[in-house]
């Protein structure tokens, strides 16, 4: 039995349109031999998910605590 290879995390934002950026990220993963590929989070970043946590919000530098985190 062999293990399937994939990636975890975001690729840096690419300076292309979203469709072209996703295609480039997928091509890089396939060239590297990944079995399971992702869009490299080109549509959103990790902060997009974190800002949904009560007490966290977005600021100019990224993520900030804006109220008590429960």
C-alpha positions as CSV (number, residue, x, y, z in Angstrom):
1,X,0.0,0.0,0.0
2,X,1.4,3.4,-0.9
3,X,0.5,6.7,0.7
4,X,-1.1,9.4,-1.4
5,X,0.7,12.7,-1.6
6,X,-0.9,16.1,-1.2
7,X,-0.2,19.6,0.1
8,X,-1.4,21.5,3.1
9,X,-1.6,25.3,3.3
10,X,-1.7,28.2,0.9
11,X,0.5,29.0,-2.1
12,X,1.5,32.6,-2.3
13,X,-0.9,34.8,-4.3
14,X,0.0,34.8,-7.9
15,X,-0.2,38.0,-10.0
16,X,-2.8,36.5,-12.5
17,X,-6.5,36.3,-12.8
18,X,-8.1,33.7,-10.4
19,X,-8.6,31.0,-13.1
20,X,-5.0,31.3,-14.4
21,X,-3.6,31.4,-10.9
22,X,-5.5,28.2,-9.9
23,X,-4.4,26.4,-13.1
24,X,-0.7,27.4,-12.4
25,X,-0.9,26.1,-8.8
26,X,-2.5,22.8,-9.9
27,X,0.2,22.4,-12.6
28,X,3.0,23.0,-10.1
29,X,1.5,20.3,-7.8
30,X,1.1,17.8,-10.6
31,X,4.7,18.4,-11.7
32,X,5.8,17.8,-8.2
33,X,4.0,14.4,-8.2
34,X,1.1,15.2,-5.9
35,X,-1.8,12.7,-6.0
36,X,-4.4,15.1,-4.5
37,X,-4.2,18.7,-5.6
38,X,-5.8,21.9,-4.3
39,X,-6.5,25.4,-5.6
40,X,-3.7,26.6,-3.3
41,X,-6.3,28.9,-1.5
42,X,-6.0,31.4,-4.4
43,X,-9.6,32.5,-3.7
44,X,-9.2,33.3,-0.1
45,X,-6.6,33.2,2.6
46,X,-6.4,31.6,6.1
47,X,-7.4,34.9,7.7
48,X,-10.8,34.8,5.9
49,X,-11.6,31.7,8.0
50,X,-10.2,33.0,11.2
51,X,-12.1,36.3,11.1
52,X,-15.3,34.2,11.5
53,X,-14.2,33.4,15.0
54,X,-15.9,35.7,17.5
55,X,-13.4,38.2,18.8
56,X,-11.1,38.1,15.8
57,X,-11.3,40.6,12.9
58,X,-9.3,41.9,10.0
59,X,-7.0,45.0,10.3
60,X,-4.4,46.6,8.0
61,X,-1.7,44.1,9.2
62,X,-3.9,41.0,8.9
63,X,-5.7,39.5,11.9
64,X,-6.4,41.3,15.1
65,X,-8.2,40.5,18.4
66,X,-11.0,43.0,18.6
67,X,-13.1,41.7,21.5
68,X,-12.8,39.0,24.1
69,X,-12.3,35.6,22.4
70,X,-14.8,33.1,23.9
